[in-house]
């Protein structure tokens, strides 16, 4: 064995520790939504940057688990990395909102609706938020409606698969047809595809780690504020469905309203 490189056995034990650590953290996490909404802009910026960095860590752990042959948990952590990238974007959105709009924002749905975070994470993989002139809002405003629909339709389809497989990567269950579903059914191809998606989402969210981010989020361009105003409005008008379809529908409506506001 080469000096400095862990054995396969030690890598496997390390992977077990990683998966236990993340599973415990998932059960222990509680979000105080009122505290999030009441937070000062610099604190929200720090939270968004921290979430982007954590998305990188989740992806790194997923890569380690995949290399150790722990396919189901690798898939689940890679999906969580996509969600965390989406949460980073949601918290950044709260930071950019005027205080009056932030008070109206449904923080619980932005931060705990897992399917919405999945869709948002996949969305920023396709349409990076940006810190310069080409913000996500500007890209949506300039994009053909057919292209917006295509991106969100793809995100919805992937979101349905990812949400289902993420759960399968963690739990044994019985589906509606009465078939027992096992974590071991997650395939090498499933993991490879999810890791590719996670890498894109995390890479896009990493723009929040740019040193210029705090200044940008504290003084965002008008179209960025309009995008988040449209998203808050769409969330307020949507029902209480928590499916990937419902999450994609929120974004479809938000982009439609954004285009109307900027036209």
LOMAR-260818 format. One record per residue: residue in three letters; x negated, y, z of N, C-alpha, C in turn. Coordinates in Angstrom, 2 decimals, m for minus. Each point is the difference from the previous one (the first is absolute). Layout:
N
("ALA" (X Y Z) (X Y Z) (X Y Z))
...
***
This chain:
263
("UNK" (m0.86 m1.20 0.00) (0.86 1.20 0.00) (m0.89 1.24 0.00))
("UNK" (0.33 1.01 m0.78) (m0.81 1.19 m0.11) (0.11 0.80 1.28))
("UNK" (m1.12 0.62 0.42) (0.01 0.80 1.21) (0.95 1.18 m0.18))
("UNK" (0.74 0.29 1.08) (0.91 1.15 m0.02) (1.37 m0.30 m0.52))
("UNK" (0.24 m1.21 m0.53) (1.31 m0.33 m0.55) (0.66 m1.04 0.90))
("UNK" (1.27 0.26 0.39) (0.69 m0.94 0.89) (0.34 m1.29 m0.73))
("UNK" (0.06 m1.08 0.75) (0.41 m1.28 m0.57) (1.48 0.05 m0.35))
("UNK" (0.43 m0.95 m0.83) (1.41 m0.09 m0.36) (0.85 m0.22 1.24))
("UNK" (m0.51 m0.82 0.95) (0.75 m0.27 1.22) (0.18 1.27 0.82))
("UNK" (m1.08 0.80 0.13) (0.12 1.22 0.80) (0.88 1.01 m0.70))
("UNK" (m0.07 0.04 m1.35) (0.90 0.89 m0.74) (1.45 m0.40 0.22))
("UNK" (0.27 m1.30 0.03) (1.36 m0.47 0.23) (0.48 0.37 1.39))
("UNK" (m0.91 m0.15 1.02) (0.39 0.39 1.36) (0.26 1.50 0.07))
("UNK" (m0.84 0.78 m0.69) (0.21 1.43 m0.04) (1.32 0.36 m0.64))
("UNK" (0.35 m0.74 m1.06) (1.28 0.24 m0.67) (1.16 m0.29 0.93))
("UNK" (m0.12 m1.07 0.82) (1.06 m0.32 0.96) (0.18 1.14 1.00))
("UNK" (m1.13 0.54 0.49) (0.09 1.11 0.95) (0.69 1.19 m0.64))
("UNK" (m0.35 0.28 m1.27) (0.62 1.11 m0.71) (1.50 m0.18 m0.11))
("UNK" (0.45 m1.20 m0.40) (1.43 m0.18 m0.21) (0.75 0.09 1.32))
("UNK" (m0.57 m0.53 1.11) (0.65 0.09 1.30) (0.09 1.45 0.44))
("UNK" (m1.10 0.76 m0.20) (m0.01 1.39 0.39) (1.09 0.78 m0.71))
("UNK" (0.13 m0.21 m1.31) (1.00 0.75 m0.77) (1.41 m0.44 0.34))
("UNK" (0.22 m1.28 0.26) (1.35 m0.44 0.35) (0.43 0.58 1.33))
("UNK" (m0.93 0.04 0.98) (0.34 0.58 1.30) (0.31 1.49 m0.15))
("UNK" (m0.82 0.68 m0.81) (0.22 1.43 m0.20) (1.36 0.26 m0.63))
("UNK" (0.43 m0.88 m0.90) (1.29 0.19 m0.67) (1.15 m0.05 0.99))
("UNK" (m0.11 m0.88 1.01) (1.07 m0.10 0.99) (m0.04 1.17 0.98))
("UNK" (m1.21 0.54 0.28) (m0.14 1.00 1.04) (0.31 1.42 m0.47))
("UNK" (m0.03 0.27 m1.31) (0.08 1.35 m0.52) (1.39 0.58 0.16))
("UNK" (0.04 1.20 0.61) (1.25 0.75 0.14) (m0.28 1.42 m0.46))
("UNK" (0.86 0.55 m0.85) (m0.19 1.35 m0.51) (0.99 0.93 0.69))
("UNK" (m0.50 1.11 0.54) (0.85 1.02 0.61) (0.30 1.02 m1.09))
("UNK" (1.17 m0.14 m0.62) (0.32 0.82 m1.16) (0.15 1.48 0.35))
("UNK" (0.57 0.28 1.16) (0.15 1.40 0.39) (m1.37 0.64 0.21))
("UNK" (m0.93 m0.77 0.58) (m1.35 0.53 0.18) (m0.65 0.28 m1.35))
("UNK" (0.23 m0.90 m0.97) (m0.57 0.20 m1.33) (0.56 1.28 m0.63))
("UNK" (1.31 0.18 0.07) (0.62 1.18 m0.60) (m0.42 1.29 0.70))
("UNK" (m0.25 m0.09 1.32) (m0.36 1.18 0.77) (m1.50 0.30 m0.06))
("UNK" (m0.78 m0.91 m0.56) (m1.45 0.16 m0.02) (m0.40 1.22 m0.83))
("UNK" (m1.10 0.62 0.40) (m0.55 1.12 m0.76) (m0.58 m0.51 m1.30))
("UNK" (m0.06 0.86 m0.99) (m0.50 m0.40 m1.31) (m1.40 m0.62 0.06))
("UNK" (m0.94 0.58 0.76) (m1.34 m0.65 0.06) (0.06 m1.43 0.54))
("UNK" (0.92 m0.27 0.94) (0.12 m1.36 0.53) (0.59 m0.94 m1.04))
("UNK" (0.96 0.47 m0.77) (0.55 m0.83 m1.07) (m1.05 m0.27 m1.06))
("UNK" (m0.82 0.99 m0.31) (m1.09 m0.21 m0.96) (m0.94 m1.07 0.52))
("UNK" (m0.35 0.08 1.29) (m0.89 m1.02 0.59) (0.63 m1.38 m0.06))
("UNK" (1.31 m0.08 0.22) (0.71 m1.28 m0.06) (m0.01 m0.56 m1.42))
("UNK" (0.24 0.86 m0.98) (0.00 m0.44 m1.40) (m1.38 m0.51 m0.40))
("UNK" (m1.04 0.74 0.39) (m1.37 m0.41 m0.31) (m0.32 m1.33 0.69))
("UNK" (0.45 m0.12 1.27) (m0.23 m1.25 0.73) (0.71 m1.18 m0.64))
("UNK" (1.23 0.22 m0.49) (0.73 m1.07 m0.67) (m0.69 m0.42 m1.29))
("UNK" (m0.54 0.97 m0.73) (m0.73 m0.34 m1.23) (m1.25 m0.82 0.32))
("UNK" (m0.69 0.39 1.07) (m1.18 m0.77 0.40) (0.39 m1.39 0.49))
("UNK" (1.12 m0.09 0.72) (0.46 m1.30 0.48) (0.42 m0.90 m1.17))
("UNK" (0.57 0.59 m1.03) (0.34 m0.78 m1.19) (m1.26 m0.62 m0.60))
("UNK" (m1.09 0.75 0.01) (m1.27 m0.55 m0.49) (m0.44 m1.17 0.87))
("UNK" (0.15 0.15 1.33) (m0.41 m1.08 0.91) (0.87 m1.24 m0.20))
("UNK" (1.31 0.19 m0.17) (0.89 m1.14 m0.23) (m0.39 m0.74 m1.27))
("UNK" (m0.31 0.76 m1.04) (m0.43 m0.62 m1.25) (m1.30 m0.77 0.21))
("UNK" (m0.94 0.61 0.74) (m1.26 m0.69 0.26) (0.20 m1.30 0.76))
("UNK" (0.91 0.02 0.98) (0.30 m1.23 0.75) (0.69 m1.03 m0.88))
("UNK" (0.88 0.47 m0.89) (0.66 m0.92 m0.93) (m1.03 m0.66 m0.92))
("UNK" (m0.97 0.77 m0.45) (m1.06 m0.56 m0.85) (m0.78 m1.06 0.78))
("UNK" (m0.29 0.26 1.27) (m0.74 m0.95 0.82) (0.80 m1.29 0.17))
("UNK" (1.30 0.14 0.29) (0.85 m1.19 0.17) (0.09 m0.79 m1.30))
("UNK" (0.11 0.71 m1.13) (0.07 m0.68 m1.29) (m1.29 m0.78 m0.27))
("UNK" (m1.14 0.62 0.31) (m1.28 m0.67 m0.22) (m0.15 m1.24 0.87))
("UNK" (0.67 0.02 1.18) (m0.05 m1.14 0.92) (1.07 m1.04 m0.32))
("UNK" (0.76 0.23 m1.08) (1.02 m0.96 m0.40) (1.30 0.11 0.78))
("UNK" (0.20 1.09 0.72) (1.23 0.19 0.79) (1.01 0.75 m0.86))
("UNK" (0.53 m0.68 m1.00) (0.83 0.64 m1.01) (1.25 0.69 0.55))
("UNK" (0.83 m0.68 0.81) (1.24 0.64 0.42) (m0.22 1.30 0.76))
("UNK" (m0.92 m0.02 0.97) (m0.24 1.20 0.79) (m0.71 1.06 m0.82))
("UNK" (m0.86 m0.42 m0.93) (m0.64 0.97 m0.89) (1.06 0.75 m0.80))
("UNK" (0.99 m0.75 m0.50) (1.07 0.63 m0.77) (0.77 0.99 0.87))
("UNK" (0.35 m0.43 1.23) (0.79 0.84 0.89) (m0.76 1.29 0.33))
("UNK" (m1.29 m0.11 0.31) (m0.77 1.19 0.34) (m0.19 0.92 m1.21))
("UNK" (m0.14 m0.59 m1.18) (m0.11 0.84 m1.20) (1.30 0.76 m0.23))
("UNK" (1.14 m0.66 0.24) (1.29 0.70 m0.10) (0.11 1.10 1.04))
("UNK" (m0.50 m0.26 1.22) (0.00 1.02 1.04) (m0.90 1.18 m0.40))
("UNK" (m1.08 m0.28 m0.71) (m0.87 1.09 m0.48) (0.76 0.91 m0.96))
("UNK" (0.83 m0.60 m0.87) (0.82 0.79 m0.91) (0.99 0.85 0.80))
("UNK" (0.65 m0.62 1.00) (0.94 0.73 0.86) (m0.69 1.15 0.70))
("UNK" (m1.20 m0.25 0.53) (m0.71 1.04 0.74) (m0.41 1.14 m0.92))
("UNK" (m0.33 m0.32 m1.24) (m0.28 1.06 m0.98) (1.27 0.83 m0.24))
("UNK" (1.15 m0.69 m0.06) (1.27 0.72 m0.15) (0.30 0.86 1.21))
("UNK" (m0.31 m0.52 1.21) (0.23 0.78 1.21) (m0.91 1.22 0.03))
("UNK" (m1.24 m0.16 m0.45) (m0.92 1.14 m0.07) (0.61 1.11 m0.86))
("UNK" (0.59 m0.39 m1.13) (0.64 0.98 m0.87) (1.21 0.64 0.68))
("UNK" (0.77 m0.81 0.76) (1.19 0.53 0.69) (m0.39 1.01 1.08))
("UNK" (m1.04 m0.32 0.77) (m0.44 0.92 1.05) (m0.59 1.26 m0.63))
("UNK" (m0.74 m0.17 m1.10) (m0.52 1.16 m0.71) (1.15 0.87 m0.49))
("UNK" (1.09 m0.66 m0.44) (1.18 0.76 m0.43) (0.57 0.82 1.14))
("UNK" (0.10 m0.61 1.19) (0.49 0.74 1.17) (m0.90 1.19 0.30))
("UNK" (m1.32 m0.20 m0.15) (m0.94 1.09 0.27) (0.22 1.17 m0.97))
("UNK" (0.37 m0.30 m1.24) (0.17 1.05 m1.00) (1.34 0.71 0.10))
("UNK" (0.96 m0.62 0.69) (1.34 0.60 0.07) (0.01 1.24 0.89))
("UNK" (0.74 1.03 m0.39) (0.25 1.10 0.93) (0.67 m0.54 1.27))
("UNK" (m0.19 0.66 1.11) (0.51 m0.49 1.28) (1.51 m0.23 m0.06))
("UNK" (0.73 0.88 m0.68) (1.46 m0.15 m0.08) (0.38 m1.27 m0.75))
("UNK" (m0.74 m0.32 m1.06) (0.29 m1.22 m0.76) (m0.43 m1.23 0.78))
("UNK" (m1.12 0.08 0.68) (m0.49 m1.12 0.81) (1.02 m0.38 1.07))
("UNK" (0.69 0.99 0.55) (1.00 m0.27 1.04) (1.17 m0.81 m0.55))
("UNK" (0.25 0.12 m1.30) (1.11 m0.74 m0.62) (m0.43 m1.37 m0.50))
("UNK" (m1.29 m0.22 m0.11) (m0.51 m1.22 m0.62) (0.30 m1.23 0.86))
("UNK" (0.51 m1.08 m0.61) (0.25 m1.24 0.74) (m1.30 m0.77 0.23))
("UNK" (m0.75 0.41 1.04) (m1.32 m0.58 0.23) (0.05 m1.51 0.16))
("UNK" (1.06 m0.49 0.65) (0.11 m1.44 0.21) (0.03 m0.76 m1.32))
("UNK" (0.74 0.50 m0.96) (0.10 m0.70 m1.28) (m1.29 0.17 m0.80))
("UNK" (m0.66 1.14 0.14) (m1.26 0.20 m0.70) (m1.10 m0.91 0.51))
("UNK" (0.00 m0.24 1.32) (m1.14 m0.68 0.62) (0.26 m1.45 0.37))
("UNK" (1.27 m0.43 0.09) (0.26 m1.37 0.42) (0.77 m0.82 m1.02))
("UNK" (0.45 0.61 m1.08) (0.67 m0.75 m1.05) (m1.11 m0.66 m0.82))
("UNK" (m0.26 m1.27 0.27) (m1.15 m0.68 m0.58) (0.08 m0.05 m1.52))
("UNK" (1.21 m0.23 m0.53) (0.13 m0.08 m1.46) (m0.28 1.36 m0.64))
("UNK" (0.39 1.08 0.69) (m0.28 1.33 m0.54) (m1.51 0.26 0.01))
("UNK" (m0.68 m0.44 1.06) (m1.45 0.16 0.05) (m0.68 m0.84 m1.08))
("UNK" (0.52 m1.21 m0.23) (m0.55 m0.82 m1.09) (0.16 0.70 m1.34))
("UNK" (1.21 0.48 m0.28) (0.25 0.68 m1.27) (m0.86 1.25 m0.11))
("UNK" (m0.10 0.76 1.10) (m0.81 1.22 m0.03) (m1.47 m0.33 m0.23))
("UNK" (m0.47 m1.07 0.64) (m1.38 m0.41 m0.20) (m0.27 m0.40 m1.44))
("UNK" (0.92 m0.75 m0.59) (m0.17 m0.39 m1.39) (0.13 1.20 m0.94))
("UNK" (0.83 0.95 0.42) (0.20 1.20 m0.81) (m1.28 0.83 m0.05))
("UNK" (m0.67 0.16 1.14) (m1.22 0.80 m0.03) (m1.13 m0.76 m0.70))
("UNK" (0.14 m1.33 m0.10) (m0.96 m0.75 m0.81) (0.13 0.35 m1.47))
("UNK" (1.24 0.31 m0.42) (0.26 0.35 m1.40) (m0.11 1.51 m0.25))
("UNK" (0.34 0.79 1.02) (m0.01 1.46 m0.12) (m0.73 0.57 1.21))
("UNK" (m1.34 0.10 m0.04) (m0.76 0.46 1.15) (0.45 1.38 0.47))
("UNK" (0.03 0.24 1.32) (0.50 1.26 0.53) (m0.83 1.21 m0.43))
("UNK" (m1.31 m0.14 m0.06) (m0.85 1.11 m0.44) (m0.18 1.07 1.04))
("UNK" (m1.12 0.72 m0.09) (m0.24 1.14 0.87) (m0.30 1.25 m0.82))
("UNK" (0.12 m0.13 m1.30) (m0.28 1.14 m0.86) (1.26 0.46 m0.69))
("UNK" (m0.13 0.42 m1.25) (1.14 0.55 m0.71) (0.98 m1.08 m0.42))
("UNK" (m0.48 m1.24 m0.20) (0.89 m1.07 m0.45) (0.54 m0.77 1.19))
("UNK" (0.88 0.62 0.75) (0.63 m0.66 1.13) (0.97 m1.06 m0.50))
("UNK" (0.44 m0.86 0.92) (1.01 m0.99 m0.36) (1.24 0.68 m0.55))
("UNK" (0.41 1.09 0.64) (1.19 0.72 m0.46) (m0.19 0.52 m1.42))
("UNK" (m1.18 0.58 m0.28) (m0.25 0.52 m1.34) (0.00 m1.11 m1.04))
("UNK" (m0.55 m1.16 0.37) (m0.01 m1.13 m0.93) (1.41 m0.48 m0.29))
("UNK" (0.84 m0.10 1.05) (1.38 m0.41 m0.21) (0.75 1.00 m0.87))
("UNK" (m0.22 1.28 0.26) (0.72 1.04 m0.75) (m0.36 m0.04 m1.48))
("UNK" (m1.26 m0.35 m0.31) (m0.45 m0.02 m1.39) (0.25 m1.33 m0.70))
("UNK" (0.37 m1.01 0.77) (0.13 m1.35 m0.55) (1.35 m0.19 m0.68))
("UNK" (0.02 m0.75 m1.09) (1.27 m0.31 m0.67) (0.88 m0.81 0.94))
("UNK" (1.31 0.28 0.03) (0.89 m0.74 0.88) (m0.10 m1.52 m0.16))
("UNK" (m0.22 m0.45 m1.24) (m0.11 m1.43 m0.25) (m1.20 m0.60 0.73))
("UNK" (m1.10 0.77 0.06) (m1.20 m0.48 0.68) (0.21 m0.06 1.51))
("UNK" (0.69 1.01 0.55) (0.33 m0.01 1.43) (0.85 m1.23 0.32))
("UNK" (1.02 m0.25 m0.85) (0.88 m1.15 0.23) (m0.79 m1.30 m0.07))
("UNK" (m0.94 m0.09 m0.94) (m0.81 m1.21 m0.16) (m0.86 m0.25 1.24))
("UNK" (m0.65 1.05 0.51) (m0.86 m0.13 1.18) (0.81 m0.47 1.20))
("UNK" (1.17 0.61 0.20) (0.80 m0.34 1.17) (0.67 m1.36 m0.15))
("UNK" (0.34 m0.38 m1.23) (0.57 m1.33 m0.21) (m1.05 m1.07 0.30))
("UNK" (m1.24 0.23 m0.46) (m1.08 m0.93 0.30) (m0.27 m0.06 1.49))
("UNK" (0.04 1.16 0.67) (m0.25 0.05 1.44) (1.09 m0.76 0.76))
("UNK" (1.25 0.13 m0.46) (1.09 m0.72 0.66) (m0.20 m1.51 m0.13))
("UNK" (m0.31 m0.45 m1.21) (m0.19 m1.44 m0.23) (m1.15 m0.53 0.85))
("UNK" (m1.13 0.72 m0.02) (m1.14 m0.42 0.81) (0.31 0.07 1.48))
("UNK" (0.77 1.03 0.39) (0.35 0.14 1.41) (0.83 m1.15 0.50))
("UNK" (0.93 m0.48 m0.82) (0.81 m1.15 0.39) (m0.87 m1.24 0.19))
("UNK" (m0.94 m0.22 m0.93) (m0.89 m1.15 0.11) (m0.93 0.13 1.20))
("UNK" (m0.56 1.20 0.20) (m0.95 0.19 1.09) (0.66 m0.13 1.36))
("UNK" (1.19 0.57 0.15) (0.68 m0.09 1.28) (0.30 m1.46 0.34))
("UNK" (0.45 m0.75 m1.01) (0.32 m1.42 0.22) (m1.27 m0.78 0.33))
("UNK" (m1.06 0.20 m0.77) (m1.22 m0.76 0.22) (m0.74 0.44 1.26))
("UNK" (0.11 1.28 0.35) (m0.63 0.44 1.24) (0.58 m0.76 1.18))
("UNK" (1.34 m0.11 0.03) (0.65 m0.75 1.08) (m0.39 m1.48 m0.07))
("UNK" (m0.07 m0.54 m1.21) (m0.37 m1.41 m0.12) (m1.43 m0.24 0.43))
("UNK" (m0.85 1.00 m0.15) (m1.38 m0.14 0.43) (m0.16 m0.04 1.51))
("UNK" (1.05 0.39 0.73) (m0.08 0.05 1.46) (0.86 m1.03 0.70))
("UNK" (1.13 m0.37 m0.63) (1.00 m0.80 0.72) (0.45 m1.21 m0.81))
("UNK" (0.37 m1.05 0.74) (0.72 m1.13 m0.58) (1.49 0.33 0.07))
("UNK" (0.73 m0.25 m1.09) (1.42 0.36 m0.02) (0.77 m1.00 m0.86))
("UNK" (1.31 0.12 0.01) (0.88 m0.78 m0.87) (0.77 0.99 m0.87))
("UNK" (m0.09 m0.17 m1.32) (0.67 0.96 m0.88) (1.47 m0.36 m0.16))
("UNK" (0.69 0.80 m0.82) (1.45 m0.17 m0.14) (0.39 m1.31 m0.64))
("UNK" (m0.93 m0.60 m0.73) (0.28 m1.30 m0.62) (m0.27 m1.16 0.94))
("UNK" (m0.48 0.32 1.22) (m0.29 m1.04 0.98) (m1.40 m0.54 m0.09))
("UNK" (m0.84 0.61 m0.85) (m1.37 m0.48 m0.16) (m0.92 0.65 1.03))
("UNK" (m0.86 m0.81 0.61) (m0.97 0.52 0.96) (m1.11 0.70 m0.77))
("UNK" (m0.31 1.24 0.40) (m1.04 0.78 m0.64) (m1.19 0.12 0.95))
("UNK" (m1.19 m0.34 m0.48) (m1.19 m0.06 0.83) (m1.02 1.06 m0.44))
("UNK" (m0.76 0.56 0.96) (m1.06 0.94 m0.38) (m1.00 m0.59 m0.99))
("UNK" (m0.23 m1.30 0.08) (m0.97 m0.64 m0.88) (0.42 0.05 m1.47))
("UNK" (1.25 0.38 m0.28) (0.46 0.08 m1.38) (m0.52 1.26 m0.73))
("UNK" (m0.55 0.95 0.75) (m0.62 1.16 m0.65) (m1.21 m0.48 m0.78))
("UNK" (m0.05 0.31 m1.28) (m1.03 m0.55 m0.88) (m1.21 0.93 m0.13))
("UNK" (m1.05 m0.54 m0.56) (m1.19 0.79 m0.29) (0.35 1.15 m0.94))
("UNK" (0.86 m0.28 m0.99) (0.41 1.04 m0.95) (0.79 1.09 0.69))
("UNK" (0.89 m0.38 0.96) (0.76 0.99 0.77) (m0.94 0.95 0.73))
("UNK" (m1.00 m0.59 0.65) (m0.95 0.81 0.79) (m0.80 0.91 m0.92))
("UNK" (m0.48 m0.52 m1.11) (m0.80 0.81 m0.92) (0.80 1.19 m0.53))
("UNK" (1.27 m0.25 m0.36) (0.85 1.08 m0.51) (0.26 1.04 1.08))
("UNK" (0.26 m0.46 1.23) (0.28 0.93 1.08) (m1.23 0.82 0.37))
("UNK" (m1.17 m0.63 m0.03) (m1.22 0.74 0.29) (m0.26 1.07 m1.06))
("UNK" (0.31 m0.30 m1.26) (m0.16 1.02 m1.05) (0.92 1.18 0.27))
("UNK" (1.24 m0.29 0.36) (0.95 1.07 0.29) (m0.45 0.81 1.21))
("UNK" (m0.47 m0.69 1.03) (m0.45 0.69 1.21) (m1.21 0.88 m0.30))
("UNK" (m0.91 m0.50 m0.83) (m1.18 0.81 m0.33) (0.41 1.29 m0.70))
("UNK" (0.99 m0.09 m0.90) (0.45 1.21 m0.70) (0.66 0.97 0.97))
("UNK" (0.89 m0.51 0.87) (0.70 0.88 0.95) (m0.98 0.64 0.97))
("UNK" (m0.92 m0.80 0.52) (m0.98 0.52 0.97) (m0.93 1.01 m0.67))
("UNK" (m0.40 m0.29 m1.23) (m0.85 0.94 m0.73) (0.71 1.33 m0.19))
("UNK" (1.29 m0.04 m0.34) (0.76 1.23 m0.18) (0.16 0.75 1.32))
("UNK" (0.30 m0.75 1.08) (0.18 0.65 1.31) (m1.30 0.58 0.52))
("UNK" (m1.13 m0.52 m0.47) (m1.29 0.47 0.51) (m0.27 1.44 m0.38))
("UNK" (0.82 0.57 m0.91) (m0.13 1.42 m0.30) (0.22 0.82 1.27))
("UNK" (0.76 m0.56 0.96) (0.24 0.70 1.25) (m1.25 0.09 0.87))
("UNK" (m1.03 m0.79 m0.33) (m1.25 0.04 0.74) (m0.94 1.07 m0.54))
("UNK" (0.41 0.66 m1.08) (m0.80 1.09 m0.56) (m0.10 1.13 1.02))
("UNK" (m1.17 0.59 0.19) (m0.15 1.10 0.97) (0.90 1.20 m0.29))
("UNK" (0.49 0.12 m1.24) (0.88 1.12 m0.34) (1.45 m0.24 0.41))
("UNK" (0.30 m1.22 0.45) (1.39 m0.37 0.29) (0.67 0.89 1.04))
("UNK" (m0.62 0.26 1.17) (0.70 0.82 1.00) (0.47 1.34 m0.54))
("UNK" (m0.86 0.68 m0.77) (0.38 1.30 m0.55) (1.13 m0.15 m1.01))
("UNK" (m0.07 m1.06 m0.81) (1.05 m0.22 m1.01) (1.35 m0.27 0.66))
("UNK" (0.01 m0.88 1.01) (1.26 m0.34 0.66) (0.57 1.16 0.79))
("UNK" (m0.88 0.84 0.54) (0.47 1.15 0.77) (0.57 1.09 m0.89))
("UNK" (m0.41 0.02 m1.27) (0.47 1.03 m0.93) (0.28 m0.63 m1.36))
("UNK" (1.02 m0.88 m0.07) (0.26 m0.74 m1.24) (0.63 0.88 m1.07))
("UNK" (m0.16 m0.39 m1.28) (0.65 0.74 m1.07) (1.51 m0.17 0.07))
("UNK" (0.71 0.92 m0.63) (1.46 0.03 0.11) (0.64 m1.29 m0.50))
("UNK" (m0.54 m0.59 m1.08) (0.66 m1.19 m0.54) (m0.13 m1.20 0.94))
("UNK" (m1.08 m0.03 0.82) (m0.15 m1.08 0.97) (1.09 0.10 1.07))
("UNK" (0.25 1.22 0.46) (1.07 0.21 0.99) (1.34 m0.41 m0.60))
("UNK" (0.21 0.33 m1.27) (1.27 m0.33 m0.65) (0.18 m1.51 m0.13))
("UNK" (m1.08 m0.74 m0.24) (0.11 m1.46 m0.07) (0.48 m0.55 1.32))
("UNK" (m0.60 0.43 1.10) (0.38 m0.54 1.31) (1.38 0.51 0.42))
("UNK" (0.37 1.21 m0.43) (1.36 0.47 0.26) (1.01 m0.89 m0.72))
("UNK" (m0.34 m0.39 m1.23) (0.87 m0.87 m0.77) (0.09 m1.39 0.64))
("UNK" (m1.14 m0.50 0.54) (0.01 m1.31 0.64) (0.85 0.01 1.26))
("UNK" (m0.14 1.05 0.82) (0.81 0.11 1.22) (1.48 0.05 m0.36))
("UNK" (0.33 0.75 m1.03) (1.39 0.11 m0.44) (0.53 m1.35 m0.49))
("UNK" (m0.82 m0.73 m0.77) (0.43 m1.31 m0.50) (0.18 m0.99 1.14))
("UNK" (m0.89 0.04 0.98) (0.12 m0.89 1.16) (1.26 0.30 0.80))
("UNK" (0.32 1.30 0.13) (1.18 0.38 0.76) (1.28 m0.48 m0.67))
("UNK" (m0.01 m0.09 m1.32) (1.21 m0.37 m0.74) (0.12 m1.49 m0.27))
("UNK" (m1.07 m0.75 0.26) (0.06 m1.43 m0.29) (0.67 m0.74 1.14))
("UNK" (0.40 m1.23 m0.27) (0.61 m0.82 1.04) (m1.05 m0.57 0.94))
("UNK" (0.37 m1.04 0.70) (m0.91 m0.58 0.99) (m0.60 m1.33 m0.46))
("UNK" (0.05 m0.27 m1.30) (m0.65 m1.18 m0.52) (m1.50 0.10 0.19))
("UNK" (m0.65 m1.12 0.28) (m1.45 0.00 0.22) (m0.72 m0.90 m1.00))
("UNK" (0.57 m0.20 m1.15) (m0.60 m0.88 m1.01) (m0.97 0.77 m0.88))
("UNK" (m0.89 m0.70 m0.71) (m0.85 0.68 m0.99) (0.82 0.75 m1.05))
("UNK" (1.15 m0.57 m0.38) (0.85 0.69 m0.97) (0.46 1.35 0.54))
("UNK" (0.42 0.01 1.27) (0.45 1.26 0.62) (m1.16 0.99 0.10))
("UNK" (m1.19 m0.50 0.34) (m1.17 0.87 0.12) (m0.37 0.61 m1.34))
("UNK" (0.02 m0.82 m1.06) (m0.28 0.52 m1.34) (1.05 1.02 m0.41))
("UNK" (1.26 m0.27 0.39) (1.09 0.93 m0.31) (m0.21 1.36 0.63))
("UNK" (m0.54 0.02 1.22) (m0.30 1.27 0.66) (m1.00 0.80 m0.82))
("UNK" (m1.05 m0.67 m0.47) (m1.01 0.70 m0.78) (0.53 0.45 m1.36))
("UNK" (0.84 m0.84 m0.63) (0.61 0.39 m1.28) (0.77 1.30 0.17))
("UNK" (0.81 0.05 1.06) (0.81 1.19 0.25) (m0.87 1.19 0.38))
("UNK" (m1.06 m0.23 0.77) (m0.89 1.09 0.40) (m0.68 0.61 m1.23))
("UNK" (m0.48 m0.85 m0.90) (m0.66 0.52 m1.20) (1.00 0.75 m0.89))
("UNK" (1.23 m0.53 m0.09) (1.03 0.69 m0.79) (0.25 1.40 0.56))
("UNK" (0.13 0.09 1.32) (0.25 1.29 0.63) (m1.20 0.93 m0.13))
("UNK" (m1.20 m0.56 0.07) (m1.20 0.82 m0.19) (0.00 0.63 m1.38))
("UNK" (0.29 m0.81 m1.02) (m0.02 0.51 m1.37) (1.06 1.08 m0.18))
("UNK" (1.13 m0.17 0.64) (1.06 1.03 m0.07) (m0.48 1.31 0.65))
("UNK" (m0.66 m0.13 1.16) (m0.45 1.19 0.71) (m1.07 0.76 m0.77))
("UNK" (m0.85 m0.75 m0.72) (m1.13 0.63 m0.69) (0.32 0.38 m1.45))
("UNK" (1.18 m0.41 m0.47) (0.34 0.31 m1.41) (0.48 1.44 m0.17))
***
